[in-house]
Amino acid sequence: MLFAPEASQVVEINAAPGMRAAEGQSLLRPHSPAFAHEAAQLRQAVESLTLQAAAHSSQQDSAARAHLLGLERETVRKRLASAEAAIAQLELRAPFAGEVVELADPLQRLEWVERGEPLALVVDRTSTLAEALVSEQDLRRIAVGTQATIRPRNPDLSAILATVEAIDTSALRTLPDPALSSTRGGPVPAREERGGTVVPEAPVYRVRLRPAENVTLDRMELATVRVDAVAESPGARLWRHIWGALLRESGF
């Protein structure tokens, strides 16, 4: 799932449900007036400092002042580069070649969206991925590369061996699926807000797991996961239950 990285206005929509997207293809382009304003101010500051440094450099007794202005300009340039990078990261691109299966509805050009709001889902129907949720307390005890067992709730599906492929460093602002919420009978304590957004009551982090063998699915499946986690005592290991997981076609 692709989320709005900041409160912003969607100025360009290049995606629609059912379309194929190439890796890196632009799907949505949000615009943040705050980010744009900051970048504009920093550009003006760079220009001003450049002119001041040039004016002082022609005077022998002002060489030291010119040097200081030059140092200040480089500091502002670095801040500008960071601001421009933040603007570039607002654009939502397909993380891999796949199909756009969901788009926030209704989503119109020039619509304002909140930070963390789910906007699009891209899936790769050629592979399967499990997304599990873990509490902040257990996050530090799980590492990329460790082994896990996925147990789908669907009795027709067998347990699946998997490996932890990626661990988010930022807590989720909303749950990827309402079915995981305690308000819908799921394992994650959460509350529903206006508009149907489901917000976790405590910080939860997404852990992506790659099954050892591909699993053919015709829909998303709920599952529980046991991960080989590091215990508090040195040298020991244990299996720890993660709250819940979504087993589905590889998606983001």
TAPE-V257669 format. One line per field, one symbol per residue. phi: phi as a letter, one per 40 degrees, with the letter a starting at -180 (. if undefined). A space follows every 50 residues. Layout:
phi = ???
//
This chain:
phi = .bbccacabcbabbbadgccbcdgccbabcbbdccccccccccccccccc ccccccccbdcbdcccccccccccccccccccccccccccccbccacabc baadbcbbcgccbcdgccbabbbbccabbbbbbbccccdccbbcgccabb bcccccbccbcabcbabccbcccbccadcccccbgcccdabbbdggcbbc cbdbbcbcbbccbcbcbbacbcabbbbcbccccdgcbacbccdaabbadd aa
//
